Each structure stands twice: as structure tokens, then as C-alpha cells.
Amino acid sequence: MPISEELAREYPSLKRVIEHGDENDDDMSLSYSSARMPRFITFIPLQPGVHSLLTSYPPTLPCPPHKQQWSDDHRLVLCKSIFTRPDLAALRSNPSALLERIDSFVAYYDFPMNFGPKKGRILSDLVLRYGTRVMLELGGCVGYTAILLGIATRKAFAESEDGTKGKEGLQVWSLEFDAENAQIARDMVSLAGMEGIVTVVDGDTAAQLMRKLLSEGKLKKAGVDMLLMDHKEDLYEADFRVAWEELGLLRSGSIVVADNMLVTGAPEYERFLRETKGLKSERVEAMIVPGDIEDEIEITTVV
């Protein structure tokens, strides 16, 4: 399906697809069939439900990466597969459906750019359990996790105890350090209808952006209920320290979530947690999907 000027104005990340020159390539939106299943899906043991995900959302799953120029940049393939779907209207203001489509893309391509359904449930449960209103994400990628956090916090505060609506003050700040990723994330947030809760901010470093948001009054001292770190593991300790010690964004009871503690690992951050008073941590087993690759998430509470 060709990309119209109107659609590209609505979702600016599509301009990169047009610049790439394959906006009219119908092969980018092939119907799924087991005959087209890439070899990695055939041989990697997938979690129950992934195959049903792949078959539940025809007719336009991405084609296998047989075109080298596209397989080199999966972000463009994602934009093409999401924003040019014939059923795009079904995704508008339907964030859960959008996340399912991204999950399908990731399962089909075996190219993780999402937090994933298994880790996502852990994160959503934390939001519901602790009632986190203001969340700060370091490493937003294409917006999947920010939207997931927005869904969870909106659910957590759908109604207050007295029966009145309690959605005021809900905010997810998603910090991304790649301008293209950030634009894709903004477009995803817009498609999901989550602009009222999720704000994507891009810049050079997490520390720089946190300082900027605090100086502008967008973040407040002791105002962050959850800090999610899913960027560069070797920056976890330094950025935690900036948020907690330098800027005072975290308070007693704030939750800090660190991803990829087993697959990639963050030994300096682990040592920091063990040696620092005022922090209580637990490690939770999690799976990277597709492939059911074992991983762990560190969940830390500021005491």
C-alpha cells in the first residue's frame, strides 16, 4: 500500500520509509503463512501463544528478511508494517491492540525492540501493585514500553476509592537517545491515543535529559514513582545516581526497575546495589520473547 502525503504528515517517521525508496513495495506487507515462516522461528522454541499471535493478525505481517536493504533497518520495516496496514483504523486509540501487533512483528522477525508480553506482565503488575503515577523510562526505543506503562497506570487509576475518576497527574516520560527511534515512538504513542499520558523526549544522554526536565519543572523533586532503566547496562549505576542522589527525583517508596540483568548483565550496578544503604532489591526471573531466552529483572525499592 503506497504511503500518502497525508499519512506521512500524520506519522512523520514514514518520511524515512519514503526516503529509503521502498514505500510502494507491496512485498513489505505479505500475508503470514507457515510456508513463509523464517528458519529462526522454525527452530527456536517459542512460548505458547506466539504462533497464535502470528496467525491472529493477518493479512499484513512483515515479509521475511529476504531483502537485505530492509533487514538492515528493522525500524523502517516496523513503520511500514504498522502504519500502512489496511486495518490501521482498528489500532487508533487502541494501545493494547497496537502492542499485540508489535509483538507479532518481533516474533516474526526475531528482532527484539519491545519489552515483550512476559516482561510486560511483570512491569504492569508493579504499576498496579504500587500505584505509580509518574514514571521515567531510560531507553524508550520505539515506544512499546512507554505505551505499556501508560496502559497500566491508566488502569490503576481508572477510579479512586470514592468512585471518582483519578487519572489526573498520570505521566510517563520516555527518554530516547536516537532521534529516529524517538520519532517512531512519538508516532506509536499518537496512534495509540496515549499522548495525554506518554511524552517522548530525545537527547544525547539520560543524565542530560533528566537535568533538563527537572530545570523546566516537568519533573519534580521526589516526584518519580518508578524509574525504568532499559538502555545501556554500563550506565545503570551512573544514571540511577543522577536520578536519586544528584537530582533527588526518587523518594522513599520509589521503584527502580533494571532490565537485562542476566542476558547482558550489569555487574557494576549489582555491586552498587549490594553496597549501598537505603535500597532494597529483589531479582525476578523473566523471559525474552521470542525464543524464551532466560533473563532477569532487578526491582529495587528506595527505603
N, C-alpha and C positions, 0 to 999 in steps of 0.2 A: 504494500500500500504506500503510495508516494506521500511524502511529508509536505503538507500545505504550509504556506507562509503564515497563515493564521495559527496553525498548531505550533509552529516554531516560535512564534511570538509568545504564545501561552506558556510553552515549555522551552526556554532558551537553550537548554542542553542539547536539544535536537539540532541546533545550528552546527555543532561539531559533527554530527552524523552527515549532514548535508555537505559540509566541507570535506569530509572523508570521501564523498563521491558515490556512496552506495545506497542513497536514500530511496532509489527506485528498484532496488534489487529484491524481487519477491522471494528469492531463496532464503532471505534472512528470516522469514516467518513460515517455516514449514510445519505442517501438522505432525504431531508426535505419532510414531508407530514403533513397535518393538524392533522392526527391521532397521530403523534408523538409529537405534539406541547406540550411543558411543561405547567403545570397548571398556572404558573405565567403569561404566555403570553395570556392564555385564559381569565384571569380575570383582568389583568392590562390594562387600556385604552391606547392603543398605538397611537402615532401620525400617521396621514395619510402617507402612504408610507412605514411604517415599514413592514407590511405584504407583500407588493410587493417586498421589499428588501429580505425578507426571501424566497420568491418563485422565485426570479430572478436569483439566483446563485446556481442552482443545478449543479452537483449531490452530492457535498460533504460538507454539513453543519455539524457542530458537533452534536453528538448524545445528547439526554437529559442526565442530570446528574444522571443517574441511577447507575453509577459505583462510589461508594463513594471515592475510592482511586484517581480517576481523578477529581472529582468535588471539591476536597480539593485544587487543584492547577490548576486554570484555565489558567495560563500562559502556562503550558505544553500542555493543550488541544488546546490552540490557535496555538502554534507552530505546533502541529500535523495537525490541520485543514488547516493551510495556506501552510506550506512548503511541504506537501505530496499530494497536490491536483493534479489530472491528468492534469488540465489546468494551472499548475504553470507558464508555459511559457507566458501565457496571462497577468500575473502580473509583469513580469520582465520589469523594466523601465516604468512602468505604475502606478505611485503613486496614481492617483485618483481611479483606479480600486482596488488597494490594500486597500485603506481606506474604500471603499464600502464593501469589504469582511470582514474587521474588524467590521464595523457597523452591518453587518449581524450576525456575531458571537455574538456580545454584545446583539443585540436584541433577539437572540435565547436563550442565556444563562441568560439574565437579570443580567449580571455581568459587570458593567461599568469599562472599562480600556481604555476608549477613551474620547476625548473631545466631540465627538458626532457631528452629522450634524447640529443641530440648533446652538449650541455654536460655532461650526466651522465656520459657515457663518459670525457670528459677528466678529470673530477673523480675518478671511480672508478680510472682509470689512475694518477693521482697517489697515491692511497691505497695501491694495490697496489705501486707502484714504491718509495715511501718508507717503507712500513710504519708509517703513522701510527696510534697507539693512542688518543691523546687529541685530540679536535678541538673547536673552538669556532666556532660559527656565529653571525654577527651578522645578524639578519633572517630568522627562521625561517618566516614566512608560515604556510602550513597544514601544514607538516611534511614536504613532499616531499623536500627535500634532506637533512634530518637522517636520514630513513629510508634514503635512497640511501647516505649516508656510513656508516650502520650496517651495511648490507649489505656494502659494500666492505671495511670494516675487519674484519668477521667472516670474510669470505673470505680476507683477507690473513693472518689469524692462526688459520686453521682448524687448522693443525698446525704445530708448531715443527720445527726441523731434526732433532731426535731422535725425532720421531714422536708426541710427547705433545701434548695439546691446549694451545693457547696463547692462549685467549680472555680470560684474566684481565686486568683493568685496562683493557679497551676502554670508551671513553666518548665520546659525542657530546653536547656541551652546546649546545642550540639556544636562543638568546636572541631573544625576540619582544617587540615594544613595543605591540602591540594585544591586549587581553585576549581578545577573541573569536577572533582568529586563533590565539592560544596554546591556547585550549581545543579548537579544531578540530584543531590539531596534536597535542595530547595524545591525542585520540580516535583519530586516524590511527595514531599510534605504538602505542597499545593494540591496535587492530585488527590491525596488522602483527605484533604479538607482539615488539616491539623495546624494551619498557620496560627490559630489563636493560642496554641499551646507550645508548639515547637518553633524555635528560632535557630537557624543555621548561621554560624559566624565563621569566616575563614581568615587565616593569617599565617604568619611564619611558625609560631610556636604556641603551645598551650599556655606557658607562663606569660607570654606577651598578651595573649587574648584575655586571660583571667585578670591581669592587672588593668587592662583597658576597660573591661566590663565593670569592674569594681569602681574605677575612677569616674565612669559615666553614670554610676548609680544604678546600673542594670542588675548587678549582683550586689548583695549587701553582706556586711559582716555577720557571721553566724547565720547566714541565710540559706545555705545549701544543705538540703536534707540528704541528698545522695550524690556522690561523686563516682562516676563510672570511668575507668581507665581501660581503653581498648586500642591504644596507639602503639608507641614503641616501648617495649618492655624495659629497656635500659633507662627510660625516662620516668618510670613509675615513681621511684623514690623521690626524685627531684621535684616532680610536679605535685606529688602529694604534699611535700614540704612547703611548696609555694602556696598551695590552697589552704593548708592548715596553719603553718607557723608564720609565714610571711604576711599573708592577706587575711587570715582569720575568717575564711569563708565557712569553715566547718565548726560545728558546735557539739556539745555533749549529746550523744544520740545520733549524730550523723553517720550514715553508712557509706563505706568506700568499697567499691567492687572492682576487682582487678581480674581481667580475663587472660587466658592463655598461660596459666601458671605452670602447666605441665608440658604442653606441646612445645612452646618456645622457651618458657621459663624466665624467671626474673630473680636470680639469686641475691642480688644486692637489695632488692625490695624485700625479699623474705628475711634477710638478715636485719634490715631496718625494723621490720615489724616485731621480730623477736626481741630486739634490744631496746625498743622504745616504750617507755611507760605511758599509760593513758590510752592504750589501744588494745582491743580485744578482737582476736581473729579466729576464723574457722575456715577450713578448706572443704569445698564441696565438689564432688565428682560431677563432671559434665561431659557431654559428647559433642564432637564436631560432626555436623551432618552436611553432606552425605559422607558415608564411609564408616560411621560410628567410631571415629577416632577418639580414644580416651583423652580427656583433658581435665583440668581443674580450674575452679574459680575461687579466688580468695575474697572472703567477705569480712570486712573489718568494721568494728563499731568504735567510734570515738567515745571514750569514757569520760 
